Amino acid sequence: MSPRHLHLLSLMATRARGEVAQVSARIGALRHREMQQFDMADRLDRLLQETAQAPAQPMTRGELNAAHFMGRTLVQHLQDTRSRMAETREERSALEADLSQHARRRTVLDARADETRRALQEARAEAQDSAAPPRRRS
């Protein structure tokens, strides 16, 4: 193994660490988005339950149309939010698998770089030992 090989392995390991950091940041952003979507779905669900209660007095035609429109809009937003939550969850799962693969690659590259570094150090030490003049015994 040559110093150039060690340098290349070190660069590849550094790049892998950067990829792991990028994927981790994207996963964090997706988790944040997922929490926001969960909160939105919860609020919409509560609003829908509140509007679903029967009114205490009879409603006019305009009030009935407005309530129907509001209920239909809330249901549509709730369905959209839930579908976006499912998409976000799937995307996060895919990124977590990708993160696992990048982390394994980084670990392998770090291990190879360490092995190469040790082999180079041993070769240098052996070369110094063989180049040193033999000691006299008195």
Phi and psi restraints in degrees (value plus and minus 20) as a CYANA .aco file:
   2 SER   PHI    -127.4   -87.4
   2 SER   PSI     141.8   181.8
   3 PRO   PHI     -79.0   -39.0
   3 PRO   PSI     -51.7   -11.7
   4 ARG   PHI     -84.7   -44.7
   4 ARG   PSI     -61.7   -21.7
   5 HIS   PHI     -80.9   -40.9
   5 HIS   PSI     -62.7   -22.7
   6 LEU   PHI     -82.1   -42.1
   6 LEU   PSI     -63.3   -23.3
   7 HIS   PHI     -82.1   -42.1
   7 HIS   PSI     -63.1   -23.1
   8 LEU   PHI     -84.0   -44.0
   8 LEU   PSI     -63.2   -23.2
   9 LEU   PHI     -82.3   -42.3
   9 LEU   PSI     -60.2   -20.2
  10 SER   PHI     -84.4   -44.4
  10 SER   PSI     -61.3   -21.3
  11 LEU   PHI     -84.9   -44.9
  11 LEU   PSI     -61.3   -21.3
  12 MET   PHI     -84.6   -44.6
  12 MET   PSI     -59.2   -19.2
  13 ALA   PHI     -86.3   -46.3
  13 ALA   PSI     -59.4   -19.4
  14 THR   PHI     -84.4   -44.4
  14 THR   PSI     -62.1   -22.1
  15 ARG   PHI     -83.8   -43.8
  15 ARG   PSI     -60.8   -20.8
  16 ALA   PHI     -83.2   -43.2
  16 ALA   PSI     -59.3   -19.3
  17 ARG   PHI     -82.3   -42.3
  17 ARG   PSI     -60.4   -20.4
  18 GLY   PHI     -83.2   -43.2
  18 GLY   PSI     -60.6   -20.6
  19 GLU   PHI     -84.5   -44.5
  19 GLU   PSI     -60.8   -20.8
  20 VAL   PHI     -82.0   -42.0
  20 VAL   PSI     -61.9   -21.9
  21 ALA   PHI     -84.5   -44.5
  21 ALA   PSI     -61.4   -21.4
  22 GLN   PHI     -84.6   -44.6
  22 GLN   PSI     -65.4   -25.4
  23 VAL   PHI     -85.8   -45.8
  23 VAL   PSI     -58.3   -18.3
  24 SER   PHI     -82.5   -42.5
  24 SER   PSI     -60.9   -20.9
  25 ALA   PHI     -84.6   -44.6
  25 ALA   PSI     -60.8   -20.8
  26 ARG   PHI     -85.7   -45.7
  26 ARG   PSI     -57.6   -17.6
  27 ILE   PHI     -85.3   -45.3
  27 ILE   PSI     -61.3   -21.3
  28 GLY   PHI     -81.3   -41.3
  28 GLY   PSI     -61.3   -21.3
  29 ALA   PHI     -85.1   -45.1
  29 ALA   PSI     -59.3   -19.3
  30 LEU   PHI     -87.5   -47.5
  30 LEU   PSI     -57.9   -17.9
  31 ARG   PHI     -83.0   -43.0
  31 ARG   PSI     -61.3   -21.3
  32 HIS   PHI     -82.6   -42.6
  32 HIS   PSI     -65.3   -25.3
  33 ARG   PHI     -82.8   -42.8
  33 ARG   PSI     -58.5   -18.5
  34 GLU   PHI     -84.0   -44.0
  34 GLU   PSI     -59.7   -19.7
  35 MET   PHI     -85.9   -45.9
  35 MET   PSI     -60.6   -20.6
  36 GLN   PHI     -83.1   -43.1
  36 GLN   PSI     -62.3   -22.3
  37 GLN   PHI     -85.7   -45.7
  37 GLN   PSI     -57.8   -17.8
  38 PHE   PHI     -83.5   -43.5
  38 PHE   PSI     -64.2   -24.2
  39 ASP   PHI     -81.5   -41.5
  39 ASP   PSI     -62.8   -22.8
  40 MET   PHI     -83.4   -43.4
  40 MET   PSI     -63.3   -23.3
  41 ALA   PHI     -83.2   -43.2
  41 ALA   PSI     -59.3   -19.3
  42 ASP   PHI     -84.1   -44.1
  42 ASP   PSI     -65.4   -25.4
  43 ARG   PHI     -82.8   -42.8
  43 ARG   PSI     -64.4   -24.4
  44 LEU   PHI     -83.3   -43.3
  44 LEU   PSI     -59.2   -19.2
  45 ASP   PHI     -83.2   -43.2
  45 ASP   PSI     -63.5   -23.5
  46 ARG   PHI     -84.1   -44.1
  46 ARG   PSI     -62.7   -22.7
  47 LEU   PHI     -81.8   -41.8
  47 LEU   PSI     -60.7   -20.7
  48 LEU   PHI     -84.4   -44.4
  48 LEU   PSI     -60.8   -20.8
  49 GLN   PHI     -85.7   -45.7
  49 GLN   PSI     -58.4   -18.4
  50 GLU   PHI     -86.6   -46.6
  50 GLU   PSI     -60.1   -20.1
  51 THR   PHI     -98.8   -58.8
  51 THR   PSI     -36.5     3.5
  52 ALA   PHI     -98.8   -58.8
  52 ALA   PSI     -34.0     6.0
  53 GLN   PHI     -90.2   -50.2
  53 GLN   PSI     121.6   161.6
  54 ALA   PHI     -86.7   -46.7
  54 ALA   PSI     118.5   158.5
  55 PRO   PHI     -90.3   -50.3
  55 PRO   PSI     135.0   175.0
  56 ALA   PHI     -93.0   -53.0
  56 ALA   PSI     -44.6    -4.6
  57 GLN   PHI    -151.6  -111.6
  57 GLN   PSI     141.3   181.3
  58 PRO   PHI     -80.6   -40.6
  58 PRO   PSI     128.5   168.5
  59 MET   PHI    -125.0   -85.0
  59 MET   PSI     130.0   170.0
  60 THR   PHI     -98.3   -58.3
  60 THR   PSI     149.7   189.7
  61 ARG   PHI     -82.1   -42.1
  61 ARG   PSI     -60.2   -20.2
  62 GLY   PHI     -84.9   -44.9
  62 GLY   PSI     -62.8   -22.8
  63 GLU   PHI     -85.0   -45.0
  63 GLU   PSI     -59.3   -19.3
  64 LEU   PHI     -85.4   -45.4
  64 LEU   PSI     -63.2   -23.2
  65 ASN   PHI     -83.0   -43.0
  65 ASN   PSI     -62.4   -22.4
  66 ALA   PHI     -83.8   -43.8
  66 ALA   PSI     -62.7   -22.7
  67 ALA   PHI     -85.4   -45.4
  67 ALA   PSI     -59.7   -19.7
  68 HIS   PHI     -84.3   -44.3
  68 HIS   PSI     -65.6   -25.6
  69 PHE   PHI     -81.1   -41.1
  69 PHE   PSI     -64.0   -24.0
  70 MET   PHI     -83.2   -43.2
  70 MET   PSI     -64.5   -24.5
  71 GLY   PHI     -83.4   -43.4
  71 GLY   PSI     -63.6   -23.6
  72 ARG   PHI     -83.8   -43.8
  72 ARG   PSI     -60.9   -20.9
  73 THR   PHI     -85.9   -45.9
  73 THR   PSI     -62.9   -22.9
  74 LEU   PHI     -82.6   -42.6
  74 LEU   PSI     -62.0   -22.0
  75 VAL   PHI     -83.7   -43.7
  75 VAL   PSI     -61.9   -21.9
  76 GLN   PHI     -83.1   -43.1
  76 GLN   PSI     -65.5   -25.5
  77 HIS   PHI     -83.6   -43.6
  77 HIS   PSI     -58.9   -18.9
  78 LEU   PHI     -84.4   -44.4
  78 LEU   PSI     -62.3   -22.3
  79 GLN   PHI     -85.1   -45.1
  79 GLN   PSI     -62.9   -22.9
  80 ASP   PHI     -81.6   -41.6
  80 ASP   PSI     -63.4   -23.4
  81 THR   PHI     -83.6   -43.6
  81 THR   PSI     -62.8   -22.8
  82 ARG   PHI     -85.8   -45.8
  82 ARG   PSI     -58.0   -18.0
  83 SER   PHI     -88.7   -48.7
  83 SER   PSI     -58.3   -18.3
  84 ARG   PHI     -85.5   -45.5
  84 ARG   PSI     -56.0   -16.0
  85 MET   PHI     -82.1   -42.1
  85 MET   PSI     -62.8   -22.8
  86 ALA   PHI     -84.6   -44.6
  86 ALA   PSI     -61.6   -21.6
  87 GLU   PHI     -83.4   -43.4
  87 GLU   PSI     -63.1   -23.1
  88 THR   PHI     -83.1   -43.1
  88 THR   PSI     -61.8   -21.8
  89 ARG   PHI     -82.3   -42.3
  89 ARG   PSI     -62.8   -22.8
  90 GLU   PHI     -85.3   -45.3
  90 GLU   PSI     -62.7   -22.7
  91 GLU   PHI     -83.7   -43.7
  91 GLU   PSI     -60.2   -20.2
  92 ARG   PHI     -85.5   -45.5
  92 ARG   PSI     -60.6   -20.6
  93 SER   PHI     -82.0   -42.0
  93 SER   PSI     -61.8   -21.8
  94 ALA   PHI     -84.8   -44.8
  94 ALA   PSI     -60.9   -20.9
  95 LEU   PHI     -87.7   -47.7
  95 LEU   PSI     -55.0   -15.0
  96 GLU   PHI     -85.6   -45.6
  96 GLU   PSI     -57.8   -17.8
  97 ALA   PHI     -85.5   -45.5
  97 ALA   PSI     -61.1   -21.1
  98 ASP   PHI     -83.5   -43.5
  98 ASP   PSI     -61.1   -21.1
  99 LEU   PHI     -81.4   -41.4
  99 LEU   PSI     -62.0   -22.0
 100 SER   PHI     -81.0   -41.0
 100 SER   PSI     -62.9   -22.9
 101 GLN   PHI     -84.8   -44.8
 101 GLN   PSI     -64.2   -24.2
 102 HIS   PHI     -84.1   -44.1
 102 HIS   PSI     -58.8   -18.8
 103 ALA   PHI     -85.7   -45.7
 103 ALA   PSI     -61.6   -21.6
 104 ARG   PHI     -82.5   -42.5
 104 ARG   PSI     -62.9   -22.9
 105 ARG   PHI     -82.0   -42.0
 105 ARG   PSI     -63.1   -23.1
 106 ARG   PHI     -82.4   -42.4
 106 ARG   PSI     -62.2   -22.2
 107 THR   PHI     -82.5   -42.5
 107 THR   PSI     -63.7   -23.7
 108 VAL   PHI     -84.0   -44.0
 108 VAL   PSI     -64.1   -24.1
 109 LEU   PHI     -85.0   -45.0
 109 LEU   PSI     -60.6   -20.6
 110 ASP   PHI     -82.0   -42.0
 110 ASP   PSI     -62.1   -22.1
 111 ALA   PHI     -84.2   -44.2
 111 ALA   PSI     -63.4   -23.4
 112 ARG   PHI     -83.7   -43.7
 112 ARG   PSI     -60.5   -20.5
 113 ALA   PHI     -84.1   -44.1
 113 ALA   PSI     -60.8   -20.8
 114 ASP   PHI     -83.8   -43.8
 114 ASP   PSI     -63.2   -23.2
 115 GLU   PHI     -81.3   -41.3
 115 GLU   PSI     -64.3   -24.3
 116 THR   PHI     -84.1   -44.1
 116 THR   PSI     -62.4   -22.4
 117 ARG   PHI     -81.0   -41.0
 117 ARG   PSI     -64.8   -24.8
 118 ARG   PHI     -83.9   -43.9
 118 ARG   PSI     -62.4   -22.4
 119 ALA   PHI     -83.2   -43.2
 119 ALA   PSI     -61.1   -21.1
 120 LEU   PHI     -85.2   -45.2
 120 LEU   PSI     -61.5   -21.5
 121 GLN   PHI     -84.7   -44.7
 121 GLN   PSI     -61.6   -21.6
 122 GLU   PHI     -84.5   -44.5
 122 GLU   PSI     -60.2   -20.2
 123 ALA   PHI     -85.7   -45.7
 123 ALA   PSI     -59.7   -19.7
 124 ARG   PHI     -85.9   -45.9
 124 ARG   PSI     -63.4   -23.4
 125 ALA   PHI     -83.9   -43.9
 125 ALA   PSI     -60.9   -20.9
 126 GLU   PHI     -86.2   -46.2
 126 GLU   PSI     -59.8   -19.8
 127 ALA   PHI     -85.4   -45.4
 127 ALA   PSI     -58.8   -18.8
 128 GLN   PHI     -87.6   -47.6
 128 GLN   PSI     -59.6   -19.6
 129 ASP   PHI     -85.3   -45.3
 129 ASP   PSI     -61.0   -21.0
 130 SER   PHI     -94.6   -54.6
 130 SER   PSI     -45.1    -5.1
 131 ALA   PHI    -103.6   -63.6
 131 ALA   PSI     -40.4    -0.4
 132 ALA   PHI     -90.5   -50.5
 132 ALA   PSI     120.7   160.7
 133 PRO   PHI     -87.0   -47.0
 133 PRO   PSI     125.6   165.6
 134 PRO   PHI     -86.2   -46.2
 134 PRO   PSI     125.3   165.3
 135 ARG   PHI    -103.8   -63.8
 135 ARG   PSI     124.9   164.9
 136 ARG   PHI    -106.3   -66.3
 136 ARG   PSI     123.9   163.9
 137 ARG   PHI    -120.9   -80.9
 137 ARG   PSI     109.2   149.2
